[in-house]
Amino acid sequence: MFKQTLLSTAFILSTSSAFANTLILKADAALDVRTGKLIKPATVVVEDKSIVSVSEHTPQDSISSDATVITLTGHTLVPGLFDMHVHLTGDAKVHGYERLRRTVPRSAITGAINAQRTLEAGFTSVRNLGASGFADLAIRDAIYDGDIPGPRVFASGPAIGITGGHCDNNAFTHEHRVTSEGVADGPWAVRHKVRENVKYGVDVIKFCATGGVMSKGTKVGAQQYSFEEMQALVNEVHMRGLTVAAHAHGTSGIKSSIRAGVDSVEHVSFLDDEAIQLALKHGTYFSMDIYTTEYILGEGAKAGIPEESLRKERQVGSIQRDSFSKAVKAGVKMVFGSDGGIYPHGDNAKQFSRMVQFGMTELQALQAATINSATLLKLEDHLGSLDAGKLADIIAVPGNPLDDITVMEDVTLVIKDGKVEVDRRVTQ
């Protein structure tokens, strides 16, 4: 699986030969996301795919004469970003009937385009939560093989859900008998579906615990899977060594998901005090897409989003933001999840300013998109911060994001696995 491949790669890096390619980054500052400290000025030394050192001065004794030096005056270095809830195969401009016309091969091509846009925005790792035909695994593997540019993808394959639920296809009549490939009913059926997804190589499991905004005929806050089904699903996932994300807008679905042991809850719209306390007790992460409401209500009708979905978004948008504020104030663990694909890929970083607007400090928002996300994926020893020995996922932004979080929308340099993927510096 991809996580195992990543860990193997990290081991190889730690034993690489002396014939390393060296890259030196010099910037006004580098952010320690764990403490919020700015290293000023900052020199980051990268060899092959890993960070060798982060310091205020260049360690001359260990630098080869043919090292590449990149000077980033006026910039801050930040760890490569995570977006923990995207749909790379989704097109924000294609909804309703037109979306039904999209084949899996066409969606995979769309996903390849969106992967590049996401990487260019500074997101070097993403968790793709739901894709038909395991198209996200194909995109993941093509990126890993170097065939296409894109972020490191942690792929779920088809999302699992009940018959007629948010993860089913409810757009057709009974005469067509269309059922989404992730549909499973009952404890043993959901175990079987988890095993099937694992068989085909997924990195994470996503299931739908409640109704949703973008599905036909579902009540956005209504619980769908029973607690017994959730328990069986989560037990199977954890037994296989993976993490599990639960789509849950409604209060009862949120609570049941947490009690069942999920690693993260997505959306988390209708939140009460008991649900917050449960999340704190169990150490559950919340992934709350609080920017999407602006796109759905502002651009959704033109993009073909059905009136039913627009109506449901009007119902949940402001409530979800209130829930976000309450969760942040209570100290619930948070990761950055945008639901990219509902709105255009590449605009992911617009959510940072909303996270700050609705209760986070700038540092908390950055932690959600870096070390918190890496920790949720159990990869904090390899990703998520600018520490010696970690994989060199680094971005540069103009100015100081701790003073103005909107600079995260204007990434100048993107490095993934020690390779410069995007360089927007103006050179004379």
C-alpha positions as CSV (number, residue, x, y, z in Angstrom):
1,M,0.0,0.0,0.0
2,F,1.0,3.6,-0.5
3,K,1.8,4.2,3.2
4,Q,4.1,1.2,3.2
5,T,5.8,2.5,0.0
6,L,6.3,5.9,1.6
7,L,7.9,4.4,4.7
8,S,10.2,2.2,2.6
9,T,11.2,5.3,0.6
10,A,12.0,7.2,3.9
11,F,14.3,4.3,4.9
12,I,16.1,4.3,1.6
13,L,16.6,8.1,2.0
14,S,18.2,7.6,5.4
15,T,20.7,5.2,4.0
16,S,21.4,7.1,0.7
17,S,24.9,7.4,-0.6
18,A,27.2,10.4,-0.4
19,F,26.5,11.3,-4.0
20,A,23.4,13.4,-3.0
21,N,21.9,16.3,-5.0
22,T,22.0,19.2,-2.6
23,L,19.5,22.1,-2.6
24,I,19.9,25.2,-0.3
25,L,16.9,27.4,0.4
26,K,17.6,30.9,1.9
27,A,14.6,32.9,3.1
28,D,13.7,35.6,5.5
29,A,12.1,33.0,7.8
30,A,11.1,29.4,8.3
31,L,8.1,28.4,10.4
32,D,8.3,25.7,13.1
33,V,4.7,24.7,13.0
34,R,4.9,22.8,16.3
35,T,5.9,25.9,18.4
36,G,5.0,28.8,16.1
37,K,8.6,30.0,16.3
38,L,10.0,31.7,13.2
39,I,13.7,30.9,12.4
40,K,15.1,34.2,11.1
41,P,16.8,34.3,8.7
42,A,16.4,30.7,7.6
43,T,18.6,28.3,5.7
44,V,17.2,24.9,4.8
45,V,19.5,22.3,3.4
46,V,17.9,19.4,1.3
47,E,19.8,16.4,0.0
48,D,17.9,14.2,-2.5
49,K,14.4,13.9,-0.9
50,S,15.1,14.7,2.7
51,I,15.7,17.8,4.9
52,V,19.3,17.8,6.3
53,S,19.1,20.9,8.5
54,V,17.1,24.0,9.3
55,S,19.0,26.9,10.8
56,E,19.8,30.6,10.9
57,H,23.2,30.0,9.2
58,T,24.4,27.9,6.3
59,P,26.5,24.9,7.7
60,Q,29.4,25.2,5.2
61,D,31.2,22.1,6.3
62,S,28.6,19.7,4.9
63,I,27.6,21.6,1.7
64,S,28.9,20.4,-1.7
65,S,30.4,23.0,-4.0
66,D,27.8,22.1,-6.7
67,A,24.8,22.7,-4.5
68,T,21.8,24.6,-6.0
69,V,21.0,27.7,-4.0
70,I,17.6,29.4,-4.1
71,T,17.3,32.8,-2.5
72,L,13.8,33.8,-1.4
73,T,14.0,37.4,-0.1
74,G,10.8,38.5,1.6
75,H,9.5,34.9,1.9
76,T,8.7,32.5,4.7
77,L,9.2,28.8,4.3
78,V,6.4,26.5,5.4
79,P,5.9,22.7,5.3
80,G,4.1,21.4,2.3
81,L,0.4,21.6,2.9
82,F,-2.2,18.8,3.3
83,D,-5.8,18.9,2.2
84,M,-7.5,16.0,3.9
85,H,-10.7,16.1,2.0
86,V,-10.6,16.4,-1.8
87,H,-12.3,14.9,-4.8
88,L,-9.6,15.1,-7.5
89,T,-11.9,13.5,-10.1
90,G,-14.6,16.1,-9.4
91,D,-15.2,19.1,-11.7
92,A,-16.7,22.1,-9.9
93,K,-18.3,23.3,-13.2
94,V,-20.0,20.0,-13.9
95,H,-23.1,19.0,-11.8
96,G,-26.5,17.5,-12.2
97,Y,-27.2,15.6,-15.5
98,E,-23.9,16.5,-17.0
99,R,-22.1,14.8,-14.1
100,L,-24.0,11.6,-14.8
101,R,-22.4,11.7,-18.3
102,R,-18.9,11.6,-16.9
103,T,-17.3,8.2,-17.3
104,V,-14.6,6.8,-15.0
105,P,-11.8,7.3,-17.7
106,R,-12.9,10.9,-18.3
107,S,-13.0,11.6,-14.6
108,A,-9.5,10.2,-14.2
109,I,-8.2,12.6,-16.9
110,T,-10.0,15.4,-15.0
111,G,-8.3,14.2,-11.8
112,A,-4.8,14.4,-13.4
113,I,-5.5,18.0,-14.4
114,N,-6.8,18.8,-10.9
115,A,-3.8,17.1,-9.2
116,Q,-1.4,19.5,-10.9
117,R,-3.5,22.5,-9.9
118,T,-3.6,21.3,-6.3
119,L,0.2,20.8,-6.2
120,E,0.7,24.3,-7.8
121,A,-1.3,25.7,-4.9
122,G,1.2,24.4,-2.4
123,F,-0.6,21.2,-1.3
124,T,1.9,18.4,-1.5
125,S,-0.3,15.8,0.1
126,V,-4.0,15.1,-0.2
127,R,-6.5,12.6,1.1
128,N,-9.0,11.8,-1.7
129,L,-12.2,10.7,-0.1
130,G,-14.4,9.1,-2.8
131,A,-13.8,8.2,-6.4
132,S,-15.7,5.8,-8.7
133,G,-13.8,3.0,-10.4
134,F,-10.8,3.4,-8.1
135,A,-9.7,6.3,-10.4
136,D,-8.0,8.0,-7.5
137,L,-5.7,5.1,-7.1
138,A,-4.7,5.3,-10.7
139,I,-4.0,9.0,-10.3
140,R,-2.0,8.3,-7.1
141,D,0.1,5.7,-8.8
142,A,0.7,7.8,-11.9
143,I,2.0,10.6,-9.7
144,Y,4.2,8.3,-7.7
145,D,5.7,6.8,-11.0
146,G,6.4,10.3,-12.2
147,D,4.0,10.1,-15.2
148,I,2.0,13.2,-14.1
149,P,2.7,16.0,-11.6
150,G,0.6,16.1,-8.5
151,P,0.5,15.8,-4.7
152,R,1.1,12.7,-2.7
153,V,-2.3,11.1,-2.8
154,F,-3.9,9.0,0.0
155,A,-6.8,7.4,-1.8
156,S,-10.0,5.9,-0.6
157,G,-11.5,4.5,-3.8
158,P,-15.3,4.2,-3.7
159,A,-16.9,5.6,-0.6
160,I,-19.0,3.1,1.4
161,G,-22.7,3.8,2.1
162,I,-26.2,2.5,2.5
163,T,-28.7,1.7,-0.3
164,G,-30.2,5.1,-1.2
165,G,-27.8,7.0,1.0
166,H,-25.4,9.8,0.3
167,C,-22.8,7.5,-1.2
168,D,-25.3,5.8,-3.5
169,N,-26.4,7.1,-6.9
170,N,-30.1,8.1,-6.5
171,A,-30.6,10.0,-9.7
172,F,-32.2,7.1,-11.7
173,T,-35.5,5.3,-11.3
174,H,-35.9,1.7,-10.1
175,E,-36.2,0.6,-13.7
176,H,-32.5,1.4,-14.3
177,R,-31.4,-0.4,-11.1
178,V,-28.3,1.8,-10.7
179,T,-26.3,1.2,-7.5
180,S,-23.0,2.8,-6.6
181,E,-20.1,0.4,-6.2
182,G,-19.6,1.3,-2.5
183,V,-23.1,0.4,-1.4
184,A,-23.3,-2.2,1.5
185,D,-26.0,-2.9,4.0
186,G,-25.5,-4.7,7.3
187,P,-22.4,-5.4,9.5
188,W,-21.0,-8.3,7.4
189,A,-21.6,-6.5,4.1
190,V,-19.7,-3.4,5.2
191,R,-16.8,-5.6,6.4
192,H,-16.8,-7.2,2.9
193,K,-16.8,-3.8,1.2
194,V,-13.9,-2.7,3.3
195,R,-12.0,-5.9,2.5
196,E,-12.8,-5.3,-1.2
197,N,-11.4,-1.8,-1.1
198,V,-8.3,-2.9,0.7
199,K,-7.8,-5.7,-1.8
200,Y,-7.6,-3.1,-4.6
201,G,-5.0,-1.0,-2.7
202,V,-6.7,1.9,-0.9
203,D,-4.9,3.9,1.7
204,V,-7.9,5.0,3.7
205,I,-11.6,4.1,4.0
206,K,-14.4,6.7,3.7
207,F,-18.0,6.0,4.6
208,C,-21.2,8.0,4.7
209,A,-22.8,8.1,8.2
210,T,-25.5,10.7,7.4
211,G,-27.2,12.3,4.4
212,G,-25.4,15.0,2.5
213,V,-25.8,18.3,0.6
214,M,-24.9,17.1,-2.9
215,S,-26.9,13.9,-3.0
216,K,-30.5,13.5,-4.3
217,G,-33.2,12.5,-1.8
218,T,-31.2,12.4,1.4
219,K,-31.8,14.4,4.5
220,V,-28.6,16.2,5.2
221,G,-28.7,15.7,9.0
222,A,-30.3,12.2,9.1
223,Q,-28.1,9.2,10.3
224,Q,-27.8,6.5,7.8
225,Y,-25.7,3.6,9.0
226,S,-26.7,2.1,12.3
227,F,-24.1,2.1,15.2
228,E,-23.7,-1.7,14.8
229,E,-22.8,-1.2,11.1
230,M,-20.3,1.6,11.9
231,Q,-18.7,-0.5,14.6
232,A,-18.2,-3.4,12.3
233,L,-16.8,-1.2,9.5
234,V,-14.4,0.7,11.8
235,N,-13.2,-2.5,13.4
236,E,-12.5,-4.0,10.0
237,V,-10.6,-0.9,8.9
238,H,-8.4,-0.7,12.0
239,M,-7.8,-4.4,11.9
240,R,-6.3,-3.9,8.5
241,G,-4.1,-1.1,9.7
242,L,-5.8,1.8,7.9
243,T,-7.6,4.9,9.1
244,V,-11.3,5.7,8.5
245,A,-13.1,9.0,7.7
246,A,-16.9,9.4,8.3
247,H,-18.9,11.8,6.3
248,A,-21.4,13.1,8.9
249,H,-23.4,16.3,9.0
250,G,-26.1,15.3,11.5
251,T,-25.6,15.3,15.3
252,S,-26.6,11.6,15.9
253,G,-24.4,10.5,13.0
254,I,-21.4,12.5,14.3
255,K,-21.8,10.9,17.8
256,S,-22.3,7.4,16.5
257,S,-19.2,7.7,14.3
258,I,-17.1,8.9,17.2
259,R,-18.3,6.2,19.5
260,A,-17.6,3.6,16.8
261,G,-14.0,4.8,16.7
262,V,-13.5,6.7,13.5
263,D,-10.3,8.6,13.0
264,S,-11.9,11.7,11.5
265,V,-15.4,13.1,11.0
266,E,-15.9,15.1,7.8
267,H,-18.2,18.3,7.5
268,V,-19.5,18.1,11.1
269,S,-22.3,20.6,10.6
270,F,-24.8,20.0,13.4
271,L,-22.6,19.8,16.5
272,D,-23.7,19.8,20.1
273,D,-21.8,19.9,23.4
274,E,-22.0,16.1,23.8
275,A,-20.5,15.5,20.4
276,I,-17.6,17.9,21.2
277,Q,-16.9,16.1,24.5
278,L,-17.0,12.8,22.7
279,A,-14.4,14.1,20.2
280,L,-12.2,15.3,23.0
281,K,-12.5,12.0,24.9
282,H,-11.7,9.8,21.9
283,G,-9.2,12.1,20.2
284,T,-11.2,12.3,17.1
285,Y,-10.2,14.8,14.4
286,F,-12.7,17.1,12.7
287,S,-12.3,18.1,9.0
288,M,-14.7,21.0,8.3
289,D,-15.0,22.5,4.8
290,I,-16.2,25.9,5.9
291,Y,-15.3,27.7,2.6
292,T,-17.4,25.6,0.2
293,T,-20.7,27.2,1.2
294,E,-19.6,30.5,-0.5
295,Y,-18.9,28.7,-3.8
296,I,-22.0,26.6,-3.7
297,L,-24.4,29.5,-2.9
298,G,-22.5,32.0,-5.1
299,E,-21.7,29.9,-8.2
300,G,-23.5,26.6,-7.8
301,A,-26.6,27.4,-9.8
302,K,-24.6,28.5,-12.8
303,A,-22.5,25.3,-12.4
304,G,-25.7,23.1,-12.5
305,I,-26.0,22.2,-8.9
306,P,-29.6,21.2,-8.4
307,E,-32.0,23.3,-6.3
308,E,-32.4,20.5,-3.8
309,S,-28.6,20.7,-3.0
310,L,-28.7,24.5,-2.9
311,R,-31.5,24.4,-0.5
312,K,-29.7,22.0,1.8
313,E,-26.5,24.2,1.7
314,R,-28.6,27.2,2.8
315,Q,-29.7,25.1,5.7
316,V,-26.2,23.9,6.8
317,G,-23.7,26.6,5.8
318,S,-23.9,29.1,8.7
319,I,-24.6,26.3,11.2
320,Q,-21.5,24.5,10.2
321,R,-19.4,27.7,10.7
322,D,-20.9,28.1,14.2
323,S,-20.0,24.5,14.9
324,F,-16.5,25.1,13.7
325,S,-16.1,28.0,16.1
326,K,-17.4,25.9,19.0
327,A,-15.1,23.0,18.2
328,V,-12.0,25.2,17.9
329,K,-12.8,27.0,21.2
330,A,-13.2,23.6,22.9
331,G,-9.9,22.4,21.7
332,V,-11.0,19.6,19.3
333,K,-8.3,18.3,17.0
334,M,-8.6,19.7,13.6
335,V,-7.2,19.0,10.1
336,F,-7.6,21.1,6.9
337,G,-10.3,19.7,4.6
338,S,-11.7,21.8,1.8
339,D,-13.9,19.4,-0.2
340,G,-12.1,20.5,-3.3
341,G,-14.0,19.4,-6.4
342,I,-17.2,21.0,-5.1
343,Y,-15.3,24.2,-5.7
344,P,-12.4,24.6,-8.1
345,H,-9.2,22.7,-7.4
346,G,-6.3,25.1,-6.9
347,D,-8.4,27.4,-4.7
348,N,-7.9,25.2,-1.7
349,A,-5.9,27.8,0.3
350,K,-8.9,30.2,0.3
351,Q,-10.1,28.2,3.3
352,F,-7.3,29.4,5.5
353,S,-8.7,32.9,5.9
354,R,-12.1,31.5,6.9
355,M,-10.6,29.2,9.5
356,V,-9.0,32.3,11.1
357,Q,-12.2,34.3,10.6
358,F,-14.2,31.7,12.5
359,G,-12.0,31.2,15.5
360,M,-8.5,29.8,14.7
361,T,-5.3,31.6,15.2
362,E,-3.1,31.7,12.1
363,L,-0.8,29.1,13.6
364,Q,-3.7,26.8,14.4
365,A,-4.9,27.0,10.8
366,L,-1.4,26.2,9.6
367,Q,-1.0,23.3,12.0
368,A,-4.3,21.9,10.8
369,A,-2.8,21.7,7.2
370,T,0.6,20.4,8.3
371,I,1.5,18.5,11.4
372,N,-2.1,17.7,12.5
373,S,-2.8,16.1,9.1
374,A,0.4,14.2,9.1
375,T,-0.4,12.9,12.6
376,L,-3.8,11.8,11.6
377,L,-2.3,9.7,8.8
378,K,0.3,8.4,11.3
379,L,3.1,9.9,9.2
380,E,4.3,12.7,11.5
381,D,7.8,11.2,11.6
382,H,8.1,11.7,7.9
383,L,5.9,14.7,6.9
384,G,4.2,17.8,8.3
385,S,7.0,19.9,9.6
386,L,10.4,21.3,8.6
387,D,12.6,18.9,10.6
388,A,15.9,17.3,9.8
389,G,15.3,13.7,8.5
390,K,11.8,14.4,7.2
391,L,10.8,14.3,3.5
392,A,11.5,17.7,1.9
393,D,8.0,19.0,1.2
394,I,8.5,22.8,1.5
395,I,6.6,25.8,0.1
396,A,7.5,29.5,0.2
397,V,5.0,32.3,0.6
398,P,5.6,36.1,0.4
399,G,5.5,37.7,3.8
400,N,4.6,36.2,7.1
401,P,1.5,33.9,7.3
402,L,1.4,34.4,11.1
403,D,0.6,38.1,10.4
404,D,-1.5,37.7,7.2
405,I,-2.9,34.2,6.5
406,T,-4.0,35.2,3.0
407,V,-0.4,35.0,1.8
408,M,-1.1,31.2,1.7
409,E,-3.1,31.9,-1.4
410,D,0.0,33.2,-3.2
411,V,2.6,30.4,-3.2
412,T,5.9,31.3,-4.9
413,L,7.8,28.0,-4.6
414,V,6.7,24.4,-4.2
415,I,9.1,21.5,-3.4
416,K,7.9,18.0,-3.0
417,D,10.2,15.1,-2.2
418,G,13.2,17.5,-2.6
419,K,12.2,18.4,-6.2
420,V,11.2,21.9,-7.2
421,E,7.7,21.5,-8.7
422,V,6.7,25.1,-9.0
423,D,8.9,28.2,-9.1
424,R,7.2,31.6,-9.6
425,R,10.1,33.8,-8.7
426,V,10.6,36.8,-10.9
427,T,14.2,36.6,-12.1
428,Q,16.0,39.4,-13.8
